[in-house]
Amino acid sequence: MPKTPKSSPPKTAKTKANRAKRRRLLLAMRLTVQKEKAERAERHANIRQAPRAGKPRTRRASRR
């Protein structure tokens, strides 16, 4: 026998506030992670672009 759909409980001010708070926190967290990743990528790009001091970049023998 198919189940009848059950209505969701009424939305209270408390649950709405909690959901809004959670949404804001998750958004803030996503943005900070995004910013950190961008900074990290930038740092790594800068490291790789800088020429090496001393010996010129040559092919190294495989470690295997």
KAJOWO-V535409 format. One line per field, one symbol per residue. ss: DSSP state (H for helix, E for strand, - for the rest). phi: phi as a letter, one per 30 degrees, with the letter a starting at -180 (. if undefined). A space follows every 10 residues. Layout:
ss: ???
phi: ???
This chain:
ss: ---------- --HHHHHHHH HHHHHHHHHH HHHHHHHHHH HHHHHHHHH- ---------- ----
phi: .ddddcdddd dcdddddddd ddedddddde dddedddddd ddeddddddd dddjdddbdc dddd
